[in-house]
């Protein structure tokens, strides 16, 4: 699985997706290069990544067969409004992602992993 994220979120993503073969990329260029070099069954794009939705769009255009899931991993101190969360979901859909998973909607890592797997 390709994880497009930045270091602050990498540990959380790795913990949630424990047992998955993960490769991390911090930029669109690194994600595209990884997708060209290797076959992934899914890509997870953290919305904390700079230009996350642009990265997801470029990755989708470069590898349209690759399922992409956008995720919110960090910043549990700030609860987002329903409108903001809906905006994130709409943005994910607009760039070709199969869905958006907010880690804070779940109480257990296994449930987050299941939600991501269902979209992959």
MMTF fields as JSON, N, C-alpha, C and O atoms, coordinates in Angstrom:
{
  "mmtfVersion": "1.0.0",
  "mmtfProducer": "UNKNOWN",
  "numBonds": 479,
  "numAtoms": 480,
  "numGroups": 120,
  "numChains": 1,
  "numModels": 1,
  "chainsPerModel": [1],
  "groupsPerChain": [120],
  "chainIdList": ["A"],
  "bondAtomList": [4, 2, 8, 6, 12, 10, 16, 14, 20, 18, 24, 22, 28, 26, 32, 30, 36, 34, 40, 38, 44, 42, 48, 46, 52, 50, 56, 54, 60, 58, 64, 62, 68, 66, 72, 70, 76, 74, 80, 78, 84, 82, 88, 86, 92, 90, 96, 94, 100, 98, 104, 102, 108, 106, 112, 110, 116, 114, 120, 118, 124, 122, 128, 126, 132, 130, 136, 134, 140, 138, 144, 142, 148, 146, 152, 150, 156, 154, 160, 158, 164, 162, 168, 166, 172, 170, 176, 174, 180, 178, 184, 182, 188, 186, 192, 190, 196, 194, 200, 198, 204, 202, 208, 206, 212, 210, 216, 214, 220, 218, 224, 222, 228, 226, 232, 230, 236, 234, 240, 238, 244, 242, 248, 246, 252, 250, 256, 254, 260, 258, 264, 262, 268, 266, 272, 270, 276, 274, 280, 278, 284, 282, 288, 286, 292, 290, 296, 294, 300, 298, 304, 302, 308, 306, 312, 310, 316, 314, 320, 318, 324, 322, 328, 326, 332, 330, 336, 334, 340, 338, 344, 342, 348, 346, 352, 350, 356, 354, 360, 358, 364, 362, 368, 366, 372, 370, 376, 374, 380, 378, 384, 382, 388, 386, 392, 390, 396, 394, 400, 398, 404, 402, 408, 406, 412, 410, 416, 414, 420, 418, 424, 422, 428, 426, 432, 430, 436, 434, 440, 438, 444, 442, 448, 446, 452, 450, 456, 454, 460, 458, 464, 462, 468, 466, 472, 470, 476, 474],
  "bondOrderList": [1, 1, 1, 1, 1, 1, 1, 1, 1, 1, 1, 1, 1, 1, 1, 1, 1, 1, 1, 1, 1, 1, 1, 1, 1, 1, 1, 1, 1, 1, 1, 1, 1, 1, 1, 1, 1, 1, 1, 1, 1, 1, 1, 1, 1, 1, 1, 1, 1, 1, 1, 1, 1, 1, 1, 1, 1, 1, 1, 1, 1, 1, 1, 1, 1, 1, 1, 1, 1, 1, 1, 1, 1, 1, 1, 1, 1, 1, 1, 1, 1, 1, 1, 1, 1, 1, 1, 1, 1, 1, 1, 1, 1, 1, 1, 1, 1, 1, 1, 1, 1, 1, 1, 1, 1, 1, 1, 1, 1, 1, 1, 1, 1, 1, 1, 1, 1, 1, 1],
  "groupList": [{"groupName": "UNK", "atomNameList": ["N", "CA", "C", "O"], "elementList": ["N", "C", "C", "O"], "formalChargeList": [0, 0, 0, 0], "bondAtomList": [1, 0, 2, 1, 3, 2], "bondOrderList": [1, 1, 2], "singleLetterCode": "X", "chemCompType": "L-PEPTIDE LINKING"}],
  "groupTypeList": [0, 0, 0, 0, 0, 0, 0, 0, 0, 0, 0, 0, 0, 0, 0, 0, 0, 0, 0, 0, 0, 0, 0, 0, 0, 0, 0, 0, 0, 0, 0, 0, 0, 0, 0, 0, 0, 0, 0, 0, 0, 0, 0, 0, 0, 0, 0, 0, 0, 0, 0, 0, 0, 0, 0, 0, 0, 0, 0, 0, 0, 0, 0, 0, 0, 0, 0, 0, 0, 0, 0, 0, 0, 0, 0, 0, 0, 0, 0, 0, 0, 0, 0, 0, 0, 0, 0, 0, 0, 0, 0, 0, 0, 0, 0, 0, 0, 0, 0, 0, 0, 0, 0, 0, 0, 0, 0, 0, 0, 0, 0, 0, 0, 0, 0, 0, 0, 0, 0, 0],
  "groupIdList": [1, 2, 3, 4, 5, 6, 7, 8, 9, 10, 11, 12, 13, 14, 15, 16, 17, 18, 19, 20, 21, 22, 23, 24, 25, 26, 27, 28, 29, 30, 31, 32, 33, 34, 35, 36, 37, 38, 39, 40, 41, 42, 43, 44, 45, 46, 47, 48, 49, 50, 51, 52, 53, 54, 55, 56, 57, 58, 59, 60, 61, 62, 63, 64, 65, 66, 67, 68, 69, 70, 71, 72, 73, 74, 75, 76, 77, 78, 79, 80, 81, 82, 83, 84, 85, 86, 87, 88, 89, 90, 91, 92, 93, 94, 95, 96, 97, 98, 99, 100, 101, 102, 103, 104, 105, 106, 107, 108, 109, 110, 111, 112, 113, 114, 115, 116, 117, 118, 119, 120],
  "secStructList": [7, 3, 3, 3, 7, 7, 2, 2, 2, 2, 2, 2, 2, 2, 2, 2, 6, 6, 6, 1, 7, 7, 3, 3, 3, 1, 1, 2, 2, 2, 2, 2, 2, 2, 2, 2, 2, 1, 7, 7, 1, 7, 3, 3, 3, 3, 6, 6, 1, 6, 6, 2, 2, 2, 2, 2, 2, 2, 2, 2, 2, 2, 7, 6, 6, 1, 7, 3, 3, 3, 3, 3, 7, 1, 7, 6, 6, 1, 7, 7, 7, 2, 2, 2, 2, 2, 2, 2, 2, 2, 2, 2, 2, 2, 6, 6, 7, 1, 3, 3, 3, 3, 4, 4, 4, 7, 1, 1, 2, 2, 2, 2, 2, 2, 2, 2, 2, 2, 2, 7],
  "xCoordList": [0.853, 0.0, 0.899, 1.897, 0.537, 1.258, 0.603, -0.61, 1.402, 0.897, 1.558, 2.774, 0.742, 1.253, 0.98, -0.166, 2.05, 1.902, 3.191, 4.203, 3.131, 4.31, 4.686, 3.847, 5.948, 6.411, 5.521, 5.385, 4.908, 4.077, 2.936, 2.51, 2.446, 1.329, 1.778, 0.992, 3.02, 3.479, 3.349, 2.917, 3.719, 3.661, 2.228, 1.977, 1.299, -0.113, -0.646, -1.346, -0.325, -0.753, -0.148, -0.839, 1.134, 1.793, 1.146, 0.991, 0.77, 0.125, -1.243, -1.586, -2.022, -3.369, -3.304, -4.12, -2.346, -2.237, -1.162, -0.539, -0.957, 0.023, -0.3, -1.457, 0.722, 0.534, 0.451, 0.577, 0.241, 0.215, 1.631, 2.43, 1.926, 3.206, 3.077, 2.443, 3.671, 3.528, 4.79, 5.906, 4.596, 5.685, 5.213, 4.149, 6.006, 5.63, 6.24, 7.375, 5.468, 5.926, 5.409, 4.261, 6.246, 5.851, 5.419, 4.909, 5.617, 5.28, 4.589, 4.611, 3.979, 3.34, 4.371, 4.119, 5.524, 6.567, 7.022, 7.198, 7.212, 7.637, 6.543, 6.833, 5.284, 4.165, 4.042, 3.853, 4.148, 4.046, 5.21, 5.022, 6.41, 7.575, 7.38, 7.674, 6.885, 6.65, 5.605, 5.766, 4.529, 3.459, 3.94, 3.422, 4.92, 5.476, 6.43, 6.563, 7.098, 8.098, 7.5, 8.097, 6.34, 5.778, 4.261, 3.651, 3.663, 2.209, 1.679, 2.09, 0.769, 0.128, -1.338, -1.931, -1.926, -3.359, -4.194, -5.406, -3.546, -4.283, -3.3, -2.14, -3.772, -2.991, -3.822, -5.012, -3.186, -3.808, -3.125, -1.902, -3.913, -3.36, -3.854, -5.053, -2.919, -3.264, -3.529, -2.732, -4.644, -4.985, -4.084, -4.159, -3.232, -2.259, -1.065, -0.302, -0.911, 0.162, -0.055, -1.171, 0.991, 0.814, 0.234, 0.689, -0.771, -1.439, -1.976, -1.91, -2.504, -2.946, -3.899, -3.743, -4.874, -5.856, -5.258, -5.652, -4.316, -3.597, -2.761, -2.687, -2.132, -1.343, -2.255, -1.909, -3.411, -4.348, -4.802, -4.902, -5.074, -5.524, -4.439, -4.713, -3.214, -2.107, -1.86, -1.616, -1.922, -1.727, -2.837, -2.574, -4.072, -5.202, -5.043, -5.315, -4.608, -4.412, -3.277, -3.347, -2.225, -1.082, -1.368, -0.828, -2.228, -2.546, -4.036, -4.407, -4.905, -6.348, -6.912, -7.993, -6.208, -6.673, -6.367, -6.876, -5.542, -5.135, -6.2, -6.472, -6.813, -7.782, -7.075, -6.012, -7.678, -7.116, -8.125, -9.316, -7.636, -8.457, -7.789, -6.627, -8.508, -7.998, -8.357, -9.443, -7.426, -7.639, -7.253, -6.351, -7.949, -7.556, -7.004, -7.704, -5.727, -4.999, -4.746, -4.895, -4.37, -3.913, -4.874, -5.861, -4.554, -5.237, -6.577, -7.59, -6.562, -7.784, -8.228, -9.36, -7.359, -7.722, -8.747, -9.499, -8.769, -9.674, -10.753, -10.508, -11.899, -13.01, -13.47, -13.737, -13.556, -13.998, -15.516, -16.172, -16.06, -17.51, -17.967, -17.171, -19.232, -19.8, -19.598, -19.336, -19.715, -19.533, -18.101, -17.882, -17.136, -15.737, -15.46, -14.794, -15.962, -15.765, -16.427, -15.871, -17.61, -18.272, -17.452, -17.374, -16.84, -15.955, -14.771, -14.376, -14.204, -13.099, -13.56, -12.854, -14.741, -15.289, -15.535, -15.217, -16.097, -16.362, -15.059, -14.959, -14.071, -12.776, -12.142, -11.583, -12.225, -11.674, -12.346, -11.678, -13.645, -14.399, -14.042, -13.906, -13.89, -13.617, -12.277, -12.11, -11.323, -10.008, -9.85, -8.758, -10.928, -10.886, -10.673, -10.511, -10.672, -10.523, -11.808, -12.897, -11.673, -12.86, -13.596, -14.758, -12.913, -13.572, -12.648, -11.472, -13.214, -12.513, -12.775, -13.921, -11.706, -11.83, -11.219, -10.041, -12.044, -11.587, -11.251, -12.14, -9.977, -9.555, -10.321, -10.468, -10.808, -11.468, -12.929, -13.617, -13.401, -14.741, -14.742, -15.803, -13.563, -13.422, -12.718, -11.91, -13.031, -12.407, -11.296, -10.496, -11.23, -10.224, -9.52, -10.135, -8.213, -7.43, -7.937, -7.911, -8.395, -8.894, -10.093, -10.254, -10.919, -12.087, -11.664, -12.279, -10.617, -10.1, -9.549, -9.813, -8.778, -8.195, -9.289, -9.158, -10.349, -11.468, -12.133, -12.481, -12.311, -12.936, -12.09, -12.615, -10.781, -9.877, -9.909, -10.0, -9.833, -9.839, -11.114, -11.077, -12.223, -13.504, -13.49, -14.205, -12.691, -12.59, -11.508, -11.48, -10.62, -9.536, -9.992, -9.229],
  "yCoordList": [-1.165, 0.0, 1.228, 1.283, 2.202, 3.464, 4.438, 4.642, 5.038, 6.029, 7.364, 7.513, 8.333, 9.661, 10.506, 10.829, 10.853, 11.503, 12.223, 12.113, 12.956, 13.647, 13.002, 12.373, 13.159, 12.46, 12.557, 11.551, 13.69, 13.675, 12.647, 12.161, 12.316, 11.377, 9.947, 9.01, 9.775, 8.454, 7.387, 6.268, 7.728, 6.734, 6.289, 5.109, 7.223, 6.878, 5.998, 5.019, 6.334, 5.526, 4.123, 3.128, 4.049, 2.746, 1.909, 0.697, 2.55, 1.817, 1.292, 0.145, 2.125, 1.718, 0.626, -0.296, 0.732, -0.236, -1.281, -1.805, -1.572, -2.596, -3.896, -4.303, -4.522, -5.767, -5.556, -6.507, -4.312, -3.992, -3.663, -3.119, -3.993, -3.623, -2.169, -1.886, -1.241, 0.192, 0.782, 0.425, 1.677, 2.506, 3.942, 4.291, 4.783, 6.176, 7.069, 6.863, 8.069, 9.114, 10.436, 10.519, 11.477, 12.758, 13.787, 14.849, 13.483, 14.44, 13.733, 12.507, 14.533, 13.971, 13.274, 12.18, 13.89, 13.295, 11.951, 10.992, 11.881, 10.613, 9.559, 8.381, 9.974, 9.025, 8.481, 7.28, 9.35, 8.916, 8.001, 6.981, 8.363, 7.514, 6.136, 5.121, 6.1, 4.816, 4.006, 2.798, 4.66, 3.964, 3.432, 2.43, 4.093, 3.613, 2.449, 1.589, 2.429, 1.398, 0.119, -0.953, 0.234, -0.882, -0.881, 0.172, -2.043, -2.141, -2.114, -2.91, -1.196, -1.085, -1.439, -1.196, -2.005, -2.307, -1.111, -1.088, -0.105, 1.049, 2.15, 1.878, 3.397, 4.531, 5.263, 5.512, 5.598, 6.367, 7.726, 7.809, 8.797, 10.151, 10.911, 11.141, 11.295, 12.066, 13.518, 14.132, 14.06, 15.436, 16.457, 17.643, 16.03, 16.935, 17.168, 18.115, 16.319, 16.468, 17.763, 18.031, 18.569, 19.79, 19.456, 18.535, 20.219, 20.03, 18.615, 18.045, 18.051, 16.652, 16.323, 15.292, 17.177, 16.864, 17.004, 16.283, 17.922, 18.0, 16.744, 16.212, 16.278, 15.039, 13.876, 13.082, 13.776, 12.689, 12.765, 11.742, 13.973, 14.137, 13.724, 13.001, 14.179, 13.83, 12.323, 11.705, 11.745, 10.299, 9.542, 8.549, 10.009, 9.375, 9.478, 8.52, 10.625, 10.804, 9.928, 9.415, 9.757, 8.948, 7.449, 6.666, 7.06, 5.635, 5.499, 5.234, 5.678, 5.687, 4.384, 4.391, 3.29, 2.012, 1.862, 0.945, 2.751, 2.676, 3.294, 4.489, 2.511, 3.086, 4.047, 3.737, 5.203, 6.21, 6.492, 6.665, 6.536, 6.878, 8.057, 7.966, 9.145, 10.289, 10.091, 9.615, 10.464, 10.255, 11.488, 12.238, 11.685, 12.694, 11.928, 11.135, 12.177, 11.394, 12.159, 11.606, 13.413, 14.177, 15.288, 15.554, 15.921, 17.114, 16.806, 17.44, 15.818, 15.458, 16.537, 16.502, 17.488, 18.564, 19.513, 20.177, 19.568, 20.48, 19.682, 19.117, 19.648, 18.964, 19.818, 21.011, 19.217, 19.931, 19.943, 19.016, 20.986, 21.069, 20.06, 19.576, 19.757, 18.848, 19.406, 18.652, 20.705, 21.333, 21.156, 20.852, 21.342, 21.166, 19.717, 19.452, 18.78, 17.368, 16.987, 16.21, 17.532, 17.272, 17.853, 17.259, 19.011, 19.599, 18.704, 18.567, 18.095, 17.158, 15.944, 15.48, 15.436, 14.295, 14.655, 13.881, 15.826, 16.274, 16.487, 16.118, 17.076, 17.283, 15.95, 15.809, 14.975, 13.646, 13.042, 12.5, 13.137, 12.609, 13.343, 12.723, 14.652, 15.47, 15.135, 15.322, 14.643, 14.333, 12.857, 12.415, 12.099, 10.7, 9.693, 8.503, 10.153, 9.203, 8.412, 8.897, 7.203, 6.37, 6.773, 6.417, 7.516, 7.939, 8.696, 8.912, 9.097, 9.84, 9.145, 8.847, 8.886, 8.25, 9.178, 9.529, 9.565, 10.381, 9.432, 8.784, 9.348, 8.428, 8.68, 7.767, 9.897, 10.248, 9.831, 10.068, 9.212, 8.631, 7.235, 6.636, 6.721, 5.348, 5.302, 6.173, 4.289, 4.125, 3.091, 3.034, 2.273, 1.219, 1.242, 1.489, 0.98, 0.975, -0.064, 0.166, -1.2, -2.253, -1.757, -2.123, -0.939, -0.408, 0.572, 0.622, 1.346, 2.269, 1.457, 1.761, 0.419, -0.426, -1.077, -1.177, -1.512, -2.119, -1.107, -1.441, 0.125, 1.166, 1.484, 1.665, 1.55, 1.807, 0.629, 0.815, -0.579, -1.78, -1.868, -2.318, -1.448, -1.502, -0.574, -0.815, 0.475, 1.423, 1.043, 1.543, 0.159, -0.273, -1.453, -1.978],
  "zCoordList": [0.0, 0.0, 0.0, 0.719, -0.807, -0.87, 0.096, 0.052, 0.966, 1.916, 1.589, 1.712, 1.172, 0.868, 2.1, 2.415, 2.785, 4.075, 4.439, 3.747, 5.535, 6.057, 7.391, 8.035, 7.805, 9.007, 10.244, 10.94, 10.564, 11.776, 11.731, 12.779, 10.558, 10.431, 10.13, 10.269, 9.724, 9.296, 10.378, 10.101, 11.597, 12.675, 12.943, 13.189, 12.896, 13.138, 12.014, 12.271, 10.786, 9.644, 9.74, 9.519, 10.069, 10.2, 11.308, 11.159, 12.414, 13.508, 13.093, 13.383, 12.419, 11.992, 10.935, 10.932, 10.052, 8.956, 9.227, 8.304, 10.499, 10.888, 10.165, 10.069, 9.671, 8.938, 7.438, 6.666, 7.019, 5.59, 5.132, 5.894, 3.907, 3.313, 2.876, 1.859, 3.631, 3.372, 2.764, 3.142, 1.83, 1.323, 1.432, 0.92, 2.104, 2.316, 1.253, 0.822, 0.836, -0.082, 0.461, 0.899, 0.438, 1.022, -0.017, 0.339, -1.295, -2.353, -3.511, -3.617, -4.373, -5.57, -6.436, -6.94, -6.614, -7.459, -6.903, -7.654, -5.594, -4.981, -5.085, -5.295, -4.939, -5.039, -6.457, -6.648, -7.439, -8.832, -9.19, -9.853, -8.754, -9.017, -8.403, -9.035, -7.176, -6.509, -7.267, -7.437, -7.727, -8.451, -9.793, -10.288, -10.379, -11.662, -11.467, -12.338, -10.311, -10.042, -9.457, -9.558, -8.857, -8.107, -8.24, -8.427, -8.145, -8.179, -6.754, -5.91, -6.501, -5.192, -5.339, -6.39, -4.307, -4.371, -3.926, -4.138, -3.303, -2.816, -2.432, -2.121, -2.456, -1.955, -0.912, -1.108, 0.183, 1.247, 1.252, 1.361, 1.133, 1.097, 2.323, 2.484, 3.183, 4.374, 3.989, 3.28, 4.454, 4.091, 4.768, 4.446, 5.7, 6.302, 5.368, 5.557, 4.381, 3.401, 2.626, 2.18, 2.459, 1.662, 0.287, -0.391, -0.1, -1.399, -1.563, -2.653, -0.492, -0.485, -1.626, -2.281, -1.872, -2.903, -4.298, -5.215, -4.466, -5.74, -5.952, -7.059, -4.869, -4.94, -5.333, -6.207, -4.693, -5.005, -6.459, -7.136, -6.937, -8.32, -9.311, -10.269, -9.084, -9.976, -9.942, -10.979, -8.769, -8.646, -9.369, -10.047, -9.226, -9.922, -11.44, -12.164, -11.911, -13.357, -13.877, -14.994, -13.062, -13.478, -13.41, -14.191, -12.463, -12.272, -11.966, -10.822, -12.984, -12.742, -12.166, -11.577, -12.324, -11.784, -10.291, -9.646, -9.742, -8.341, -7.441, -7.555, -6.546, -5.61, -4.647, -4.11, -4.444, -3.546, -2.446, -2.707, -1.212, -0.058, 0.651, 1.047, 0.808, 1.558, 3.027, 3.355, 3.906, 5.336, 6.144, 5.768, 7.256, 8.247, 9.426, 10.056, 9.719, 10.696, 11.992, 13.082, 11.878, 13.032, 13.409, 12.723, 14.516, 15.014, 15.654, 15.356, 16.54, 17.249, 18.233, 18.714, 18.536, 19.46, 18.839, 19.552, 17.543, 16.855, 16.126, 15.06, 16.69, 16.04, 14.868, 15.019, 13.744, 12.553, 12.498, 12.972, 11.924, 11.779, 10.735, 9.93, 10.759, 9.755, 8.351, 7.413, 8.207, 6.896, 6.403, 5.23, 7.281, 6.9, 6.526, 5.524, 7.317, 7.008, 5.685, 4.908, 5.434, 4.151, 3.01, 1.934, 3.237, 2.23, 1.921, 0.763, 2.947, 2.734, 1.932, 1.037, 2.255, 1.51, 0.036, -0.867, -0.179, -1.551, -2.321, -3.491, -1.67, -2.323, -2.696, -3.784, -1.801, -2.088, -3.313, -4.194, -3.363, -4.501, -5.785, -6.839, -5.702, -6.894, -7.538, -8.743, -6.757, -7.32, -7.662, -8.018, -7.557, -7.977, -6.869, -7.136, -5.624, -4.514, -4.34, -4.647, -3.851, -3.607, -2.344, -2.15, -1.488, -0.265, 0.657, 0.361, 1.788, 2.834, 4.155, 4.492, 4.908, 6.213, 7.263, 7.196, 8.229, 9.347, 10.492, 11.045, 10.846, 11.901, 13.199, 14.011, 13.404, 14.656, 14.701, 15.694, 13.63, 13.629, 14.259, 14.438, 14.594, 15.06, 16.412, 16.733, 17.189, 18.504, 18.49, 19.424, 17.451, 17.388, 16.042, 15.005, 16.077, 14.843, 13.854, 12.645, 14.354, 13.46, 12.654, 11.49, 13.26, 12.549, 11.455, 10.39, 11.718, 10.695, 9.529, 8.366, 9.858, 8.818, 7.981, 6.761, 8.613, 7.902, 6.975, 5.843, 7.445, 6.62, 5.395, 4.296, 5.591, 4.458, 3.487, 2.273, 4.03, 3.184, 2.347, 1.202, 2.906, 2.173, 0.961, -0.012, 1.012, -0.105, -1.097, -2.222, -0.678, -1.56, -2.366, -3.178]
}
